């Protein structure tokens, strides 16, 4: 009776050994950049909704915090990617 081997033991060539730290940081930067664009757009829509009196100020504050957090992570990944050069 044969025991089932882990995936890594059966096919070691399936793992992404070509993914370097520079490529991973670029991929993370692109993903967080897209997320930042989405959250800044949401912040702008919330700002316009607040001006029309449709939402509360707390909602705008939450959108500002999310947009700021995404922006700081994007800047971090950009600087980290440039440091890998």
N, C-alpha and C positions, 0 to 999 in steps of 0.2 A: 504494500500500500504506500503510495507516494504522498508525502506531505506537501501542502500548497506553499510555494515560496513567495516571499513578498515581491511586489512589482519591481522594486529596484534590483533585486537579485535576478529576476527573469529577463529583463530588458534594460540594461544599463544605458544603452544609447538613446532611450526615449527621453531622458532628462535634458533640460535645456542648459547644456554646458556652455553654450555660446553667449548666454546672458551675462554680460559683464556689469560691474557696478555703474559704469558710465551709461550703458543702455537702460539699466533699471531706473536710474535717476532721471533720465530723459522721459521714460514712459510715465513715471510718477509725476514729473513736471507737467506733461501734456494733460494727464488726467485731472490734476488739481487746477490747471488753467481753465479747462472746460467747466469744472465745477464752480470756479470763481466767477466766470462769465455768467453762468446760470444764477448764482446767488446775488451778484450785483444787479442783474436785471430784475430779479425779484425784489430787491431793495428799492429800486427805482419805481417799480409798480406800486409798492407799498407806500412810498413817499407821495406819489400822485393820488393814491386812494386816501391818504391822510389829509391831503390838501382839499379833497372833495368832501371830507367828513364821513367817509365810509368805514374807516377802521380806527381803532384806538392807538394811542401813542405806544403802548406796550408792544404791539405787533411790529411797529416800525423799529423799536429798540431791539427786538429779537432778530429781525432781518439784518440790522446793522451789525450785530454781534456775529452772526453767521458769515456775513460777507467779509468782515474784518479777519475772522479766523481763517477763512479760505484764502484770503489774500496773503496772510503771513505764511501759511504753509506753502503757497505757490512761490513766494519769494525765497523761502528756505530751499525748496527743491531746485530753483533756478541757480542759486548760489552754490549748492552742493554739486550740481551738474557741471558748472563752470570750474569748480575746484578739482574735478576728476580729469580735466584736460591735460 
